[in-house]
C-alpha cells in the first residue's frame, strides 16, 4: 500500500469517526430533557459608557379564584324569578355603568331553602365590566362543580340541572353564567354548584 493510499484511508476513517461522534452529540442533546429557568434573568447593556441592567421576570397566567358580581339582589320565591329578571332588565342606572356591551350575565343563588322554593338571588355583571358600582358580592369559584357545561339550553333543561344538585350536602351557591352576543342575546349557559 502506498503512502498516499494509507493517508487517504486514514483521513476517511478519521472523518467517519468524527462525523459519527458529532452526529451522536446532536441526537443526545435533542433527547435530553430541557431545563427551563423560571427565575428572573437579567441583561446588561452598555450604552455610551453607561451600564444598564434589565431584569426580566416570567409570570404564569393565574385564573382568578373568585368572581365579584354587581347588580340587583333580592330574596325571592324561585317561581317568581322572572319578576327579578324584569327588574334587572329595567335597571338603566346599572346598564349605563357598563364599559362596553357585556359578555356575560351572572345569576347567583345563595341561601337556598331546603325545598328549593326560595333563595337570595343576585343578577348582575362582573365588576371588571363596570365603570362604577355601588355594591358587589364575591364568591369563591375554586370549589365549584359543573352541573351543565357551556351550551344553549331551554328553561326545561335549566330546571332539570337543579335536580342534579346533591340535596344531602350544604350548598354554598348555584351560579348560572349566561354568555351573550353583541346584541345581548344569550348564546350559551353554564350552571355550577358549590358545596361546603
N, C-alpha and C positions, 0 to 999 in steps of 0.2 A: 504494500500500500504506500502510495507516495505521500509526501509531506502535505501537499495541497489537499488531497482527499482526506487525510487524517484531520487537518484543521477544519475543513468544511463539515465533516461528520461531527466533530466536537462542537462546532458552532450550532448545528441543528439540534443536537442533544441538549445543550445548554439553553437554547431558545425555547425548545419544547418544555423543558423542566420549569423555566421561569414563567412561561405562558400559563402552564397549569397551576403553578403556585399563585400567581396573581389572580387568575380566574377564580380559584377556590376562596381567596380572601374576599372577593366581591360577593360570592354566594354566602359565605359565613356572615358577612356584615349585613346582608339583606335579610337573613333569617333570624338574626339576634333580636330580642325584644328591645325596643327603643325606650329609653327613659325620657320622659317629658318633664321638664322642670316646671314646677308650679310656683316656685318662689319668684321674687322680684328679680328683674335683670336690669342692669344699668348700662348705659352707653356714654362714653366720654368723647366729646368733640372739642377740638381746639380751633377757635376762630379768632384770627388776628392776635394770637398770643394769649388769649384768654380761654381757660379750660371751662367747659360747660358740661355738667353731668345731668343726664336724663335718666330717671328711674321708671321702668315700665312694670306695672303690677297687673297680672292677669286675674280676671274675676270670672266666676261662673254665674250663669243666669240662675236666679233662685225664684221659684214660684212663691207667690205670697201665701201665707198660712191663714190669712183672714180676709174677709170682704167687709167693706164699710158701705152700708146702704143708707141713702137718704130718700125720704118720700113720705107717704102717709101711713099712719099706724093706727090700728083700731082693734079692739076686742070684738069679734063678730061671730054670729052663727055662720058656720061654713056653708049652709044652704043659701045664705044671703051675700055670698062673696061678690056677685055681680054688682051689687049696690056699691061696694067698696071700689071695684074697678071703675064704675061710673064716676065716683068721687075723685079717683086718681086721674082719669082722663080729663075731667073738668078743672083740675088744679093748674090753671095757667101760670100762676106765680112760680111753681116748681119747674114747669117746662121752659119758661123764659130763661132760667138759670143754666140751661144746658149749653155747653161749649159748641156742640155740633149735634146733628141728629144722633140719637142714642143707638148703640149697637145691641144693648141688652136691657131687659127689664127683669128685675128680681122680685119674686113673691116669696116672702119669708113667713113661715108658720111656726110660732113658738107658743109655749104654754097650751099645748093641745090637750083637750079634755079626753078622759078615758074612752068616752063614747064617740070620739071624733066628730062631735057636733059643734064645738066652739074652739076658737084659737085666737091668739093675738097675732094679727096679720099685718105685715109691712109690705107695701108695694112701692117700688122705687128704683133708683138708679145707683150705680157705683159712684162714690163721691169724686172719683178721678174724672168723671164726665161732666162735673158741675163747676160753674164759676164760683158760686156761693151756695151755702146750705146752712140751715138753722141747726138741725139736729141729725145725728147719724146713729146707726145701730150696727155694731160689729158682731160678726160671727166667725168662729174658728172653723176653717174648712179642711183642716188636716185629717180629721177623723170621719169624713163623710163617706157614705156608701151610695152607689148608684142604684136608683130604683128604675129609672128609664134612661137609656142612653140618648144622645142627641139625635132627634128625628122629628118629623111632622106628626103630631098626634091630634085626635079629636077629643072632645070633652069626655066621652066614654072611656077612652084609653087612659086619659089622665086620672080619672076617678078609679080605674082598675089598679093603677100604680099604688094608690093608698092601701089597697088590700094586701100588698106585699110587705107592708110595714110590720115588723115583729112587735106584736102587742104586749109581749112579756117583758120587753126592755123599756127603760125610761127614755123617751125621745127628747133630745135637746132641741132639734128643729127639723122641719121639712123645708127644702128650698127648691123652688121652680126657677129655672133660668130660661127666659124666652129670648132667643136671638132674633133680631129684627133686620129687615132690609132697609133701604134708604127711604121707602115710603112709610115706614113704621109698622109694616105688617110682619107678623110672626112667621119666620121661615123654619125654625126648629125649636124644640123644647127639651130640656133635660130636667130630671127630678132626682134630688138627693135626699138622704135622711142621715141624721147624726144621732147616735145613741150615747148615753152617759156611760 
